[in-house]
Amino acid sequence: MHVDQFSSEHLTIIDEYCHTMVQIERAIFINILSFTKLQKELLHTQSIAMLYSIWEGFVIRSFQLYIKHINNQVIPYNMLIDSLFVHEMETKFKQFNDYPGKLKHKTKFFYELYEHCQRKDLELTQIVETENNVGFEVLNKLLKLYGLEEFPACWMAYKHPNPSLQNMLSNLLRHRNAIAHGGDISSEEIVTQEVYNRYRTLLRELMYGMHERFLKGIIMQSYMKHNDTH
């Protein structure tokens, strides 16, 4: 997959999710005149959970597309950056985290490991572990795993005197978790159209910020070891 093809496909994903966020806003905050006050409050609150669902879905699909690009390069495992190599081995072989005790199980494990490393058509797994918790730390953890540039805590307009990027994502995640897990949301910010728009803008900007990082990663081949890598 060429960088232009990746860019086109990824921008299509961004457009899809941004369109969905706008449609949610119209449905919940604009075209609900027939709903009661209680129903409106309920829908307003649930809009945050919907936004988070869109955000997590976007992160997963984006990294899966990036993994597809890496797989198309047919890169030997020993040329992958260390973080990606270790992650792939631990994902494919759970025995690294739960080492077998019996000799026959150890033998089976090592034969499978040996055969796996001898293959020429190795592919990275499409599993993207978000921990159902794509806040600031998890997002940067994923970016770092694939050798991509992480987001700083203070980014673009998300810095003093405005809430930082880290704070904005933490607030979104905290509010979403309170809704999703049946917690007390009375202490959270009342969700108005203005609040919804604030988070929608945040996620849209993050989507394009990730897009730039993916393109840079492809151009620089940041998923591969280079001569200056030790």
C-alpha positions in Angstrom: 0.0 0.0 0.0 1.5 3.3 -1.1 1.4 6.3 1.1 -1.1 8.0 -1.2 -3.4 5.0 -1.0 -3.2 4.8 2.7 -3.9 8.5 3.0 -7.0 8.2 0.8 -8.4 5.3 2.7 -7.7 6.8 6.0 -9.2 10.1 5.1 -12.3 8.2 4.0 -12.5 6.7 7.5 -12.2 10.1 9.1 -14.9 11.5 6.9 -17.2 8.6 7.8 -16.8 9.1 11.6 -17.0 12.9 11.4 -20.2 12.7 9.4 -21.6 10.3 12.1 -20.7 12.7 14.9 -22.6 15.5 13.1 -25.6 13.3 12.5 -25.7 12.4 16.2 -25.6 16.1 17.1 -28.5 16.9 14.7 -30.6 14.0 16.0 -30.1 14.6 19.7 -29.7 18.4 20.0 -31.6 19.8 17.0 -34.4 17.5 15.8 -35.9 16.3 19.1 -38.7 18.9 19.7 -41.2 16.1 20.3 -39.2 14.6 23.2 -39.9 15.4 26.9 -37.4 17.2 29.0 -36.4 14.0 30.8 -35.9 12.2 27.4 -33.8 15.1 26.1 -31.6 15.0 29.2 -31.1 11.2 28.8 -30.2 11.5 25.2 -27.9 14.4 25.9 -26.0 12.4 28.4 -25.8 9.3 26.2 -24.3 11.4 23.4 -21.0 11.3 25.2 -21.1 7.5 25.3 -21.8 7.6 21.5 -18.9 9.9 20.9 -16.5 7.7 22.8 -17.8 4.6 20.8 -17.0 6.5 17.6 -13.6 7.4 18.9 -12.6 3.9 20.0 -13.9 2.5 16.7 -11.8 5.0 14.8 -8.6 4.2 16.7 -9.1 0.5 16.1 -9.8 0.9 12.3 -7.0 3.3 11.9 -4.3 1.1 13.4 -5.7 -1.9 11.5 -5.2 0.0 8.3 -1.7 1.0 9.4 -0.9 -2.7 10.2 -2.2 -3.6 6.8 0.3 -1.3 5.2 3.2 -2.7 7.3 2.1 -6.3 6.4 2.2 -5.4 2.7 5.9 -4.4 3.0 6.8 -8.1 3.9 9.2 -7.1 6.6 11.3 -9.7 8.4 10.7 -9.8 12.1 14.3 -9.0 12.9 13.8 -5.7 11.0 10.8 -4.6 13.1 11.4 -2.1 16.0 11.8 -3.9 19.3 8.5 -2.8 20.8 6.6 -4.2 17.8 8.6 -7.4 17.6 8.1 -8.2 21.3 4.4 -7.3 21.1 3.8 -9.6 18.2 5.6 -12.5 19.8 3.8 -12.1 23.1 0.5 -11.8 21.2 1.0 -14.9 19.1 2.5 -17.0 21.9 0.7 -16.6 25.2 3.2 -19.0 26.7 5.6 -16.1 27.3 3.2 -14.8 29.9 2.1 -18.2 31.2 5.1 -20.5 30.7 4.2 -24.2 30.5 5.3 -26.5 33.2 5.2 -29.9 31.6 8.0 -30.9 29.2 5.6 -31.9 26.4 4.0 -28.5 26.5 7.4 -26.8 26.6 8.5 -28.9 23.6 5.4 -28.1 21.6 5.8 -24.4 22.4 9.4 -24.2 21.2 8.7 -26.2 18.0 5.8 -23.8 17.2 8.0 -20.8 18.0 10.9 -22.1 15.8 8.6 -22.8 12.9 6.9 -19.5 13.2 10.2 -17.6 13.1 11.4 -19.5 10.0 8.4 -18.4 7.9 8.9 -15.8 5.2 5.3 -14.7 5.0 4.9 -13.4 8.6 2.1 -10.9 9.2 1.4 -8.7 12.2 -1.8 -9.4 14.1 -4.8 -7.2 13.4 -5.7 -7.1 17.0 -5.6 -3.6 18.4 -5.7 -3.6 22.2 -7.5 -0.4 23.4 -8.3 -1.8 26.9 -11.8 -0.2 26.3 -10.1 2.9 27.6 -8.7 5.0 24.8 -7.6 8.0 26.8 -4.4 10.0 26.6 -2.1 7.3 28.0 -3.6 4.4 26.0 -3.5 6.4 22.8 0.2 7.3 23.2 0.9 3.7 24.2 -0.4 2.5 20.9 1.4 5.2 18.9 4.7 4.4 20.7 4.2 0.6 20.0 4.2 1.3 16.3 7.0 3.8 16.4 4.8 6.8 15.8 5.0 10.3 17.3 3.1 10.6 20.6 0.8 13.4 21.5 2.2 15.9 24.0 0.0 16.7 27.0 -0.4 20.2 25.8 -1.2 20.2 22.0 -2.4 22.8 19.6 -5.2 24.8 21.3 -5.3 22.3 24.2 -3.0 24.1 26.5 -3.1 26.9 29.1 -5.4 28.8 29.6 -7.6 26.1 28.0 -7.7 22.5 29.3 -4.8 20.4 28.1 -5.2 17.6 25.6 -4.6 15.2 28.5 -7.3 16.8 30.6 -9.8 16.9 27.8 -9.4 13.2 27.0 -9.5 12.3 30.7 -12.7 14.2 31.1 -14.3 12.5 28.1 -13.2 9.1 29.3 -14.4 9.7 32.9 -17.8 10.9 31.8 -18.1 8.0 29.4 -17.1 5.4 32.0 -19.6 6.9 34.5 -22.4 6.4 31.9 -21.3 3.0 30.6 -20.8 1.5 34.0 -23.9 2.9 35.7 -21.9 5.3 37.9 -22.9 8.6 39.4 -22.9 11.2 36.7 -24.6 13.9 38.8 -21.2 15.5 39.5 -20.2 15.5 35.8 -20.7 18.4 33.5 -24.2 18.8 32.1 -24.1 17.8 28.4 -25.3 20.6 26.3 -24.9 21.1 22.6 -21.9 23.3 23.4 -20.3 20.6 25.5 -21.0 18.0 22.8 -19.4 20.2 20.1 -16.3 20.7 22.3 -15.7 17.0 22.4 -16.6 16.5 18.8 -14.1 19.1 17.8 -11.5 17.5 20.0 -12.0 14.1 18.4 -12.0 15.5 14.9 -8.7 17.3 15.5 -7.2 14.1 17.0 -8.3 12.1 14.0 -6.4 14.4 11.7 -3.5 14.6 14.1 -3.3 10.8 14.0 -3.5 10.9 10.2 -0.4 13.1 10.1 1.5 10.7 12.4 0.6 7.7 10.2 1.8 9.4 7.0 5.0 10.4 8.7 5.5 6.9 10.0 5.0 5.4 6.5 7.4 7.9 4.9 10.0 7.4 7.6 9.3 3.7 8.0 9.3 4.2 11.7 8.1 0.6 12.3 11.5 -0.6 11.0 15.0 -0.7 12.6 17.5 1.6 10.9 21.2 1.7 11.0 21.3 4.1 14.0 19.0 1.8 16.0 20.7 0.0 18.9 
